[in-house]
Amino acid sequence: MKVFLTGADGFIGSHLAEHLVRSGHEVKALAIYNSNGSWGWLDTLPADIKNSLDVVLGDIRDPYHMNQLVAGQDAVMHLAALIAIPFSYVAPDMYVQTNVQGTLNLLNAARSHGVDRFIHTSTSEVYGTAQYVPMDEAHMLQGQSPYSASKIGADQMVRSFYSSFELPTLTIRPFNTYGPRQSARAVIPAIISQLAAGKKSIDLGALTPTRDFTYVTDTARGFEKALHATTGFGEVTNLGVGFEVSIGQTFDMINELMGTGAVATEDPNRIRPKNSEVERLFSDNTKAKTVLGWQPEIVGIEGFRVGLEKTIEWFSKPENLAHYRPNEYTV
């Protein structure tokens, strides 16, 4: 298929771009416009993959450019978003402009050009703290941060275009994805990058919340499966392992695997406001198995250990660690 992939320069997007090319799709990959022509993480992909991509620079906040780029595409896979929760406390307007208005721009373009399907990226953060587990797609939505509120708005906009205009949409809701190339604002790269830099006291946020971590290649496979789905249009589908582990336990596992003997400390600057912290996320992935024909390959505590080993191996290479500033905290 001819696929227009937004957010291709990011963490999940770059893995998905690679997976789509290897699966035989023709990919137009959108990277955020910048004056030095950087393709983000796409710049680090193997030459054969990069040469197979049609990389364009732009910004989803511009409706006219998005309309031009969507023309002639079979599918839109929309991953571009502002995702850093701490920065959403500082600049919530930017999150609405990018995550809600940007999504609307792409929906209008997709409708105008009659794309075969519009695959939208949600986030488990829209559920807020679990009211029951495992969390299925019927779980209530709770905008506990400006980021999650903006994603709820985007999700509902996508749903409205299916209901109002019969645009064939599928909303994929990943739980916490991890792996190579992830931003150090996320907890697993924050731990690994600090340990790899030789720190013995590791600055983290709250240690008690639990997360359902999914390795990035599993997440990428789930998105690609959505290109072939025959059901689930107009609906949301979770992508998660169905396994929860606390941030403190995650730190202990990484510390053990890296043999560093470090200690974790709660940095007040990294603690979310009390009512904004999502205390528990634990997915029900039954629907993904039936609608997408997807199930994760890296599962359970032993699978999590394997995924952490792969992630540690990548971050431990000096050329990869050089992309990060482990001694600084960026909101």
C-alpha positions in Angstrom: 0.0 0.0 0.0 1.0 3.6 -0.4 1.2 4.9 3.2 1.6 8.4 4.5 3.3 8.0 7.9 3.3 11.1 10.2 5.8 11.2 13.1 8.1 8.9 11.1 11.2 10.7 12.6 10.2 9.7 16.2 10.7 6.7 18.4 7.8 4.4 17.4 7.5 6.1 14.0 11.0 5.2 12.9 10.6 1.6 13.9 7.3 1.5 12.1 8.8 3.1 8.9 11.4 0.4 8.9 8.8 -2.4 9.5 6.5 -1.0 6.7 9.4 -1.0 4.2 10.4 -4.5 5.1 6.8 -5.6 4.7 6.7 -4.2 1.1 4.8 -1.0 1.6 5.5 2.3 -0.2 6.1 4.9 2.5 5.9 8.6 2.4 7.5 9.5 5.8 6.8 12.9 7.4 9.5 14.4 9.7 9.0 17.7 11.6 10.3 20.6 9.6 13.7 22.0 10.7 16.3 24.2 9.2 19.1 21.7 9.1 17.2 19.0 7.2 17.4 16.4 10.0 15.2 13.3 9.5 15.4 12.5 13.2 15.8 8.8 14.0 15.3 8.0 10.3 18.8 9.3 9.8 20.1 6.3 11.8 18.3 3.6 9.7 20.2 1.2 7.4 20.9 2.7 4.0 18.6 0.3 2.1 15.6 1.4 4.3 16.4 5.1 4.0 16.7 4.8 0.3 13.3 3.2 0.1 11.6 6.0 2.0 10.1 9.2 0.5 11.0 11.5 3.4 9.3 14.9 3.5 9.6 17.7 6.1 6.5 19.5 7.3 4.2 20.1 10.3 0.8 18.6 10.8 -0.5 22.0 12.1 -0.5 23.2 8.5 -3.7 22.0 6.8 -2.7 23.0 3.3 0.6 21.1 3.3 -1.1 18.0 4.8 -3.7 18.1 2.1 -1.0 18.1 -0.6 0.9 15.2 1.1 -2.1 12.9 1.6 -3.1 13.1 -2.1 -2.6 9.8 -3.8 -2.1 7.8 -0.7 -4.0 4.6 0.2 -3.6 5.0 3.9 -2.7 7.6 6.5 -0.9 6.3 9.6 -0.9 9.1 12.1 1.7 9.0 14.8 2.9 12.6 15.0 2.1 14.2 18.3 3.5 16.2 21.3 3.9 13.4 23.9 6.0 14.7 26.8 3.6 14.9 29.8 5.7 17.3 31.9 5.9 19.8 29.1 2.1 19.7 28.7 1.9 21.4 32.1 4.0 24.2 30.8 2.6 24.6 27.3 -0.9 23.1 27.0 -1.9 25.2 24.1 0.8 23.6 21.9 -0.7 20.2 22.7 -4.2 21.2 21.6 -2.7 22.8 18.4 -0.7 19.7 17.5 -2.6 16.8 18.9 -6.2 18.0 18.2 -5.9 20.5 15.4 -3.1 18.6 13.7 -5.3 15.4 13.8 -8.2 17.4 12.4 -6.1 18.6 9.5 -5.1 15.1 8.5 -8.7 13.8 8.9 -9.9 16.5 6.5 -7.2 15.7 4.0 -7.9 12.0 4.2 -11.6 12.6 3.7 -10.9 14.9 0.7 -8.7 12.4 -1.0 -10.8 9.3 -0.1 -8.1 7.2 1.6 -8.9 3.6 2.2 -8.1 3.8 5.9 -7.0 6.3 8.5 -5.0 4.7 11.4 -4.7 7.0 14.4 -2.5 6.7 17.4 -4.0 7.0 20.9 -2.3 6.3 24.2 -3.1 4.4 27.4 -2.7 7.7 29.2 -6.3 8.6 28.2 -7.5 6.0 30.6 -5.9 7.6 33.6 -5.4 5.5 36.7 -7.0 2.1 36.3 -10.5 1.8 37.7 -10.3 -2.0 37.1 -7.8 -4.3 35.6 -7.1 -5.6 33.0 -8.2 -2.4 31.2 -10.3 -3.0 28.1 -11.4 -0.4 25.5 -14.6 0.3 27.5 -12.6 1.7 30.4 -13.6 5.3 31.2 -11.4 8.1 29.9 -9.8 10.5 32.3 -7.8 13.6 31.2 -5.4 13.7 34.1 -2.8 15.8 32.2 -3.2 18.3 29.4 -1.4 15.8 27.2 -3.9 13.0 27.9 -6.8 15.5 27.5 -5.5 16.5 24.1 -5.3 12.9 23.0 -8.8 12.3 24.2 -9.9 15.2 22.0 -8.0 13.8 19.1 -9.4 10.3 19.6 -13.0 11.7 19.7 -12.3 13.8 16.5 -11.3 10.6 14.7 -14.4 8.8 16.0 -16.6 11.7 14.7 -15.2 11.4 11.2 -16.1 7.8 11.1 -19.6 8.5 12.4 -20.3 11.6 10.5 -18.5 11.0 7.2 -17.9 7.2 7.1 -14.1 7.8 6.9 -12.6 4.3 7.6 -10.7 4.9 10.8 -9.0 2.6 13.2 -7.6 4.0 16.5 -4.7 2.0 18.0 -4.1 2.6 21.7 -0.6 1.5 22.7 0.3 1.0 26.3 3.9 2.1 27.3 6.2 1.2 24.5 9.9 0.9 25.1 13.1 0.1 23.2 15.9 1.6 21.2 15.6 5.3 20.2 13.1 6.2 22.9 13.3 9.7 24.4 15.1 10.0 27.7 12.0 11.7 29.1 10.5 8.2 29.3 11.4 6.2 32.4 13.3 3.2 30.9 15.7 5.3 28.8 16.1 7.7 31.7 17.3 4.8 33.9 19.5 3.2 31.3 21.1 6.4 30.0 22.0 7.6 33.5 23.5 4.2 34.4 25.4 3.9 31.1 26.9 7.4 31.8 28.2 6.1 35.1 25.8 7.7 37.6 25.3 5.9 40.9 22.3 7.9 42.1 19.6 7.8 39.5 17.0 10.6 39.4 13.5 9.4 38.7 9.9 10.4 39.3 7.5 8.3 41.4 8.6 4.7 41.9 5.3 3.1 42.9 3.1 3.5 39.7 2.8 0.4 37.5 3.0 0.2 33.7 2.3 -2.3 31.0 5.5 -2.1 28.9 5.4 -3.3 25.3 8.6 -3.7 23.2 8.7 -1.4 20.2 8.9 -4.1 17.5 5.7 -5.6 18.9 4.0 -2.2 18.8 5.2 -1.6 15.2 3.8 -5.0 14.1 0.4 -4.1 15.7 0.2 -0.9 13.6 1.1 -2.7 10.4 -1.6 -5.3 11.1 -4.1 -2.5 11.2 -3.4 -1.9 7.5 -5.0 -5.3 6.8 -7.8 -5.3 9.3 -11.3 -6.1 8.0 -13.1 -5.2 11.2 -12.8 -2.6 14.0 -13.5 0.5 11.9 -14.6 3.5 14.0 -13.3 1.8 17.1 -10.4 1.7 19.5 -8.0 -1.3 19.9 -5.5 -1.6 22.8 -1.9 -2.7 22.1 -0.5 -4.0 25.4 1.2 -7.1 26.8 -1.3 -7.7 29.6 1.4 -7.5 32.3 2.2 -4.8 34.9 5.4 -3.9 36.7 6.2 -1.0 39.0 8.7 1.7 38.1 10.7 0.7 41.2 10.8 -3.0 40.0 11.8 -1.8 36.5 14.7 0.1 38.0 15.8 -2.9 40.0 15.8 -5.2 36.9 17.8 -2.7 34.8 20.2 -2.1 37.7 20.8 -5.9 38.0 21.2 -6.4 34.3 23.7 -3.6 34.0 25.5 -4.7 37.2 25.9 -1.1 38.4 24.9 -1.2 42.0 23.2 2.2 41.8 20.3 3.5 43.8 17.1 5.3 42.7 16.0 8.6 44.1 12.8 10.4 43.6 13.6 13.8 42.0 10.9 16.4 43.0 11.3 17.9 39.5 10.1 14.7 38.0 7.1 14.1 40.2 3.8 14.8 38.6 1.1 16.8 40.4 -0.7 14.4 42.8 -4.0 14.2 40.9 -2.2 14.0 37.5 -0.1 10.9 38.2 -1.5 7.7 36.6 -0.9 5.1 39.3 -1.7 1.9 37.4 -1.9 0.8 33.8 -2.5 -2.9 32.9 -4.0 -3.7 29.5 -6.6 -6.2 28.2 -5.4 -7.1 24.6 -8.2 -9.5 23.7 -9.5 -7.2 21.0 -6.1 -6.8 19.4 -5.9 -10.5 19.0 -9.4 -10.8 17.4 -9.5 -7.5 15.3 -5.9 -7.2 14.3 -4.7 -10.8 14.6 -1.9 -9.5 16.8 -0.3 -10.7 19.9 3.0 -9.6 21.5 6.1 -11.8 21.1 7.9 -10.4 24.1 5.6 -11.2 27.1 5.7 -11.7 30.9 8.5 -11.0 33.3 11.0 -13.0 31.3 10.0 -11.3 28.1 10.4 -8.0 29.7 13.9 -8.9 30.8 14.7 -9.8 27.1 13.3 -6.5 25.9 15.3 -4.6 28.6 18.5 -6.5 27.5 18.0 -5.4 23.9 17.3 -1.8 25.0 20.4 -1.7 27.2 22.6 -3.1 24.5 21.5 -0.3 22.1 21.9 2.5 24.7 25.3 1.2 25.8 26.9 1.8 22.4 28.7 5.2 22.6 27.4 6.4 19.3 23.8 5.9 20.5 24.3 7.3 24.0 25.8 10.4 22.4 22.3 11.4 21.3 21.3 11.8 25.0 22.1 14.1 27.9 21.9 11.8 30.9 23.1 14.5 33.3 20.3 16.9 32.4 16.6 16.7 32.9 14.6 18.2 30.0 10.9 18.7 30.7 
